[in-house]
């Protein structure tokens, strides 16, 4: 669970304006219960202004009422609403300018050592285009004589976890599409005279 924005200010507001238990507030704000006790006693946060989590959209009034009625219940934050989450857009992977010249090397490494990866997976992993991948693969890239296959993880273009997940997904897809190979067993007993 993630803490709300400005957890201590949120805790101050919840202590002053709700009947929630210290344990519930401490759990939501990811603070120690003694810290919440100090806020309630006026020993901590006296010069801070509380942040209303209802107006900031982090909690709803119904959620606070539900937890006030049941002391065993835990508060749940509202999901964060962004323009991308509403519109369903995926964020593109940004590659710093200083690392962009390393992309062809990473593409060459993936094409050479992991041919099971599709162009779409490579493009998503490195934040590049299919045209760039095809030009590196066909050696028609403008700088193809200087391209040396180097690991994208060592170049800092992706994380090892992302690369391993892409390889695992590609290998499971490949195993699903492969047809089983039957090997004929030799019968030595039949060949004896």
GUDODO-608993 format. One record per residue: x, y, z of N, C-alpha, C in turn; residue number from 0. Coordinates in pm, whole numbers, m for minus. Example, Ala and Ser with C-alpha at 12.3 -4.5 7.8 and 13.67 -1.06 7.14 Angstrom:
// GUDODO-608993
n.east/n.north/n.up/ca.east/ca.north/ca.up/c.east/c.north/c.up/num
1319/m569/780/1230/m450/780/1320/m330/780/0 $
1285/m225/708/1367/m106/714/1290/3/787/1 $
// end
This chain:
// GUDODO-608993
n.east/n.north/n.up/ca.east/ca.north/ca.up/c.east/c.north/c.up/num
85/m118/0/0/0/0/89/124/0/0 $
51/223/m75/127/347/m79/67/448/16/1 $
152/531/69/107/634/162/42/747/84/2 $
m46/821/148/m107/936/80/m5/1048/61/3 $
m41/1143/m23/43/1259/m44/53/1337/87/4 $
173/1374/126/198/1445/252/137/1369/371/5 $
193/1253/405/132/1166/505/116/1229/643/6 $
212/1308/689/200/1367/822/90/1472/826/7 $
81/1554/721/m25/1655/715/m162/1588/704/8 $
m170/1478/632/m295/1402/622/m331/1343/757/9 $
m232/1291/829/m256/1235/962/m307/1342/1057/10 $
m251/1462/1051/m297/1573/1137/m443/1602/1110/11 $
m481/1610/983/m621/1639/950/m713/1527/998/12 $
m673/1401/978/m757/1289/1019/m772/1284/1171/13 $
m667/1316/1246/m676/1318/1393/m772/1426/1439/14 $
m765/1544/1375/m846/1658/1418/m992/1648/1373/15 $
m1020/1581/1261/m1153/1591/1201/m1230/1460/1190/16 $
m1174/1350/1236/m1246/1222/1225/m1240/1149/1358/17 $
m1318/1041/1365/m1319/955/1483/m1245/824/1456/18 $
m1150/828/1363/m1072/709/1331/m976/678/1446/19 $
m942/550/1461/m846/512/1564/m705/549/1519/20 $
m616/561/1618/m477/592/1585/m417/483/1498/21 $
m456/360/1522/m404/248/1445/m445/259/1298/22 $
m571/297/1272/m618/312/1134/m543/425/1062/23 $
m524/536/1132/m453/650/1072/m307/615/1047/24 $
m244/548/1145/m104/508/1130/m86/413/1013/25 $
m182/321/996/m174/225/886/m187/295/752/26 $
m279/388/739/m299/460/614/m178/547/579/27 $
m130/622/677/m23/719/652/116/659/661/28 $
124/530/692/251/461/707/343/531/807/29 $
283/571/919/355/630/1030/342/537/1150/30 $
429/555/1249/421/474/1371/304/525/1455/31 $
242/435/1529/125/471/1610/163/574/1717/32 $
287/569/1768/330/668/1867/341/808/1805/33 $
371/813/1675/376/942/1607/236/1002/1596/34 $
136/916/1571/m2/962/1566/m46/1008/1706/35 $
m4/934/1809/m35/972/1948/26/1108/1981/36 $
148/1133/1936/214/1261/1960/142/1374/1888/37 $
90/1347/1769/12/1449/1696/m115/1481/1774/38 $
m183/1379/1825/m307/1399/1900/m282/1473/2032/39 $
m167/1448/2094/m134/1515/2220/m80/1655/2200/40 $
m54/1695/2077/m3/1827/2047/147/1838/2063/41 $
216/1725/2071/361/1726/2087/433/1731/1952/42 $
364/1695/1846/426/1689/1714/332/1753/1612/43 $
389/1818/1515/310/1876/1407/225/1995/1448/44 $
265/2066/1553/184/2179/1600/186/2295/1502/45 $
293/2312/1429/299/2424/1335/271/2381/1191/46 $
216/2259/1173/179/2211/1039/29/2227/1017/47 $
m8/2253/895/m149/2262/859/m190/2126/803/48 $
m302/2075/847/m349/1946/801/m394/1951/655/49 $
m377/1840/586/m418/1828/446/m544/1744/440/50 $
m651/1800/386/m777/1729/376/m768/1626/263/51 $
m771/1496/294/m759/1395/189/m886/1381/105/52 $
m997/1439/150/m1121/1433/73/m1114/1533/m43/53 $
m1072/1656/m13/m1064/1757/m119/m951/1728/m217/54 $
m847/1659/m170/m738/1624/m261/m769/1498/m341/55 $
m883/1433/m313/m926/1317/m390/m859/1187/m351/56 $
m791/1185/m237/m723/1064/m194/m815/968/m119/57 $
m913/1023/m49/m1011/943/25/m1150/997/m3/58 $
m1250/913/17/m1388/958/4/m1451/964/143/59 $
m1556/1044/155/m1626/1054/283/m1685/919/322/60 $
m1733/844/225/m1791/712/253/m1686/617/310/61 $
m1565/626/261/m1457/540/310/m1424/575/455/62 $
m1421/703/487/m1394/744/625/m1507/700/717/63 $
m1633/718/673/m1748/674/755/m1745/524/777/64 $
m1711/449/673/m1705/302/685/m1604/261/792/65 $
m1489/327/792/m1385/291/889/m1412/347/1027/66 $
m1487/457/1035/m1526/508/1168/m1625/412/1234/67 $
m1712/350/1155/m1811/257/1209/m1749/124/1248/68 $
m1646/82/1181/m1580/m46/1209/m1433/m20/1239/69 $
m1393/m35/1363/m1255/m3/1403/m1153/m104/1351/70 $
m1199/m218/1304/m1109/m319/1248/m1082/m295/1099/71 $
m1165/m213/1036/m1150/m187/892/m1029/m98/866/72 $
m974/m110/748/m858/m30/708/m898/61/592/73 $
m848/184/598/m876/281/493/m806/241/363/74 $
m874/266/252/m816/239/121/m817/369/40/75 $
m701/403/m14/m690/523/m95/m762/506/m228/76 $
m817/615/m279/m876/613/m413/m763/596/m515/77 $
m791/529/m627/m686/518/m729/m653/655/m786/78 $
m527/673/m820/m481/800/m873/m535/817/m1014/79 $
m598/930/m1039/m656/958/m1170/m563/1053/m1244/80 $
m516/1008/m1358/m432/1091/m1444/m496/1094/m1582/81 $
m449/1183/m1665/m503/1191/m1801/m476/1060/m1876/82 $
m360/1001/m1854/m327/876/m1922/m415/761/m1874/83 $
m448/758/m1744/m532/649/m1696/m675/663/m1746/84 $
m722/787/m1766/m857/808/m1818/m863/777/m1967/85 $
m761/821/m2040/m760/804/m2185/m706/668/m2228/86 $
m644/597/m2136/m592/465/m2168/m463/469/m2248/87 $
m388/577/m2237/m264/587/m2312/m153/516/m2238/88 $
m60/459/m2314/58/400/m2256/171/501/m2268/89 $
253/506/m2165/365/599/m2170/476/538/m2254/90 $
539/621/m2333/650/575/m2415/775/577/m2330/91 $
865/488/m2363/990/481/m2290/1082/592/m2339/92 $
1128/675/m2248/1218/784/m2283/1362/737/m2270/93 $
1441/763/m2371/1583/733/m2368/1658/864/m2370/94 $
1746/887/m2273/1822/1012/m2272/1906/1029/m2398/95 $
1931/1152/m2434/2006/1183/m2555/2143/1116/m2553/96 $
2204/1110/m2437/2339/1054/m2426/2343/904/m2453/97 $
2229/836/m2443/2227/691/m2464/2167/652/m2599/98 $
2116/746/m2675/2050/713/m2801/2145/653/m2905/99 $
2271/692/m2901/2364/635/m2998/2396/489/m2966/100 $
2361/442/m2846/2385/303/m2808/2272/210/m2851/101 $
2159/264/m2892/2046/179/m2930/2077/80/m3041/102 $
2143/120/m3150/2174/21/m3255/2259/m95/m3204/103 $
2351/m68/m3111/2431/m177/m3053/2343/m273/m2975/104 $
2249/m219/m2899/2158/m303/m2821/2066/m383/m2912/105 $
2019/m321/m3020/1934/m392/m3117/2012/m508/m3179/106 $
2136/m481/m3218/2219/m586/m3278/2241/m701/m3181/107 $
2260/m671/m3053/2280/m775/m2951/2155/m860/m2936/108 $
2038/m795/m2930/1912/m870/m2914/1883/m954/m3037/109 $
1908/m901/m3155/1884/m976/m3279/1978/m1096/m3287/110 $
2102/m1078/m3244/2201/m1185/m3253/2178/m1294/m3149/111 $
2157/m1255/m3022/2151/m1353/m2914/2010/m1397/m2876/112 $
1911/m1324/m2917/1772/m1361/m2887/1684/m1342/m3010/113 $
1702/m1428/m3111/1623/m1413/m3233/1475/m1445/m3211/114 $
1440/m1505/m3098/1299/m1537/m3071/1217/m1413/m3038/115 $
1283/m1302/m3006/1210/m1179/m2974/1158/m1115/m3103/116 $
1032/m1075/m3100/973/m1009/m3216/1017/m863/m3221/117 $
998/m801/m3336/1035/m661/m3351/956/m573/m3256/118 $
829/m606/m3233/746/m527/m3143/799/m532/m3000/119 $
844/m649/m2957/898/m663/m2822/1029/m585/m2808/120 $
1115/m595/m2908/1241/m521/m2905/1214/m370/m2904/121 $
1119/m326/m2986/1086/m184/m2992/1034/m134/m2857/122 $
951/m213/m2792/897/m175/m2662/1006/m175/m2555/123 $
1093/m272/m2562/1198/m287/m2463/1300/m174/m2469/124 $
1335/m132/m2589/1439/m31/m2607/1386/108/m2639/125 $
1256/120/m2663/1200/250/m2698/1243/296/m2835/126 $
1238/205/m2932/1281/237/m3068/1170/201/m3167/127 $
1199/210/m3295/1099/181/m3398/1134/54/m3473/128 $
1035/m1/m3541/1058/m123/m3621/1148/m94/m3740/129 $
1140/27/m3794/1227/63/m3906/1374/61/m3864/130 $
1402/110/m3743/1538/108/m3692/1587/m36/m3674/131 $
1500/m122/m3621/1536/m262/m3600/1565/m330/m3734/132 $
1480/m305/m3832/1500/m365/m3965/1628/m315/m4031/133 $
1660/m187/m4012/1782/m134/m4074/1907/m192/m4007/134 $
1902/m217/m3877/2016/m279/m3809/2027/m425/m3851/135 $
1913/m494/m3859/1912/m636/m3896/1963/m657/m4039/136 $
1921/m572/m4131/1961/m587/m4272/2093/m517/m4303/137 $
2156/m458/m4202/2283/m385/m4216/2273/m269/m4314/138 $
2154/m209/m4322/2138/m91/m4406/2137/37/m4322/139 $
2166/25/m4193/2174/141/m4105/2291/228/m4149/140 $
2278/358/m4136/2380/449/m4187/2516/428/m4120/141 $
2515/372/m3999/2639/353/m3925/2665/205/m3900/142 $
2625/120/m3992/2630/m24/m3969/2772/m78/m3953/143 $
2872/m15/m4013/3009/m66/m3999/3063/m45/m3858/144 $
3004/46/m3779/3051/74/m3643/2964/10/m3535/145 $
2860/m63/m3572/2770/m123/m3474/2835/m250/m3418/146 $
2844/m254/m3286/2897/m372/m3217/2789/m421/m3122/147 $
2750/m548/m3129/2646/m599/m3039/2688/m586/m2892/148 $
2609/m509/m2816/2634/m492/m2673/2501/m506/m2598/149 $
2508/m561/m2480/2389/m588/m2400/2315/m459/m2365/150 $
2182/m455/m2385/2106/m334/m2350/2105/m308/m2200/151 $
2123/m414/m2120/2127/m396/m1974/2254/m322/m1935/152 $
2368/m362/m1993/2494/m296/m1962/2498/m153/m2015/153 $
2424/m129/m2122/2419/7/m2178/2323/97/m2101/154 $
2240/37/m2017/2144/115/m1938/2016/148/m2012/155 $
1985/74/m2119/1865/101/m2197/1743/26/m2145/156 $
1765/m80/m2067/1655/m153/m2004/1710/m222/m1880/157 $
1621/m274/m1798/1663/m346/m1678/1668/m495/m1708/158 $
1746/m567/m1628/1760/m711/m1647/1627/m781/m1627/159 $
1545/m732/m1534/1415/m792/m1508/1325/m782/m1631/160 $
1326/m666/m1696/1245/m646/m1816/1291/m738/m1929/161 $
1423/m749/m1945/1478/m835/m2050/1444/m980/m2024/162 $
1459/m1026/m1900/1427/m1164/m1866/1279/m1194/m1888/163 $
1192/m1099/m1853/1048/m1119/m1873/1014/m1128/m2022/164 $
1077/m1045/m2104/1052/m1048/m2248/1100/m1179/m2309/165 $
1217/m1227/m2266/1270/m1353/m2317/1183/m1470/m2274/166 $
1140/m1469/m2148/1053/m1577/m2099/921/m1580/m2174/167 $
862/m1462/m2197/735/m1456/m2270/753/m1504/m2414/168 $
864/m1466/m2476/889/m1509/m2614/913/m1660/m2621/169 $
981/m1715/m2522/1007/m1860/m2525/881/m1940/m2499/170 $
790/m1890/m2413/663/m1961/m2392/575/m1951/m2515/171 $
577/m1836/m2583/501/m1823/m2707/556/m1916/m2814/172 $
688/m1928/m2820/750/m2015/m2919/720/m2162/m2890/173 $
717/m2198/m2762/689/m2338/m2728/544/m2374/m2756/174 $
454/m2278/m2751/313/m2305/m2781/291/m2327/m2930/175 $
369/m2257/m3013/349/m2267/m3158/428/m2380/m3221/176 $
531/m2428/m3152/610/m2539/m3207/528/m2667/m3209/177 $
547/m2743/m3315/481/m2873/m3322/571/m2976/m3256/178 $
514/m3073/m3188/598/m3171/m3120/674/m3257/m3222/179 $
796/m3286/m3187/881/m3367/m3274/884/m3507/m3217/180 $
846/m3602/m3301/847/m3742/m3258/975/m3807/m3306/181 $
1044/m3871/m3215/1168/m3940/m3248/1137/m4089/m3253/182 $
1171/m4147/m3365/1146/m4291/m3379/1244/m4368/m3292/183 $
1191/m4460/m3215/1275/m4541/m3128/1334/m4655/m3211/184 $
1459/m4687/m3182/1522/m4797/m3255/1492/m4927/m3181/185 $
1460/m5024/m3257/1430/m5156/m3200/1544/m5250/m3236/186 $
1640/m5255/m3148/1756/m5340/m3175/1719/m5487/m3171/187 $
1618/m5519/m3092/1580/m5659/m3079/1525/m5714/m3210/188 $
1457/m5628/m3289/1401/m5672/m3415/1510/m5696/m3520/189 $
1623/m5628/m3506/1729/m5638/m3606/1824/m5755/m3580/190 $
1807/m5825/m3469/1897/m5936/m3439/1861/m6058/m3527/191 $
1962/m6132/m3572/1939/m6251/m3657/1946/m6374/m3577/192 $
// end
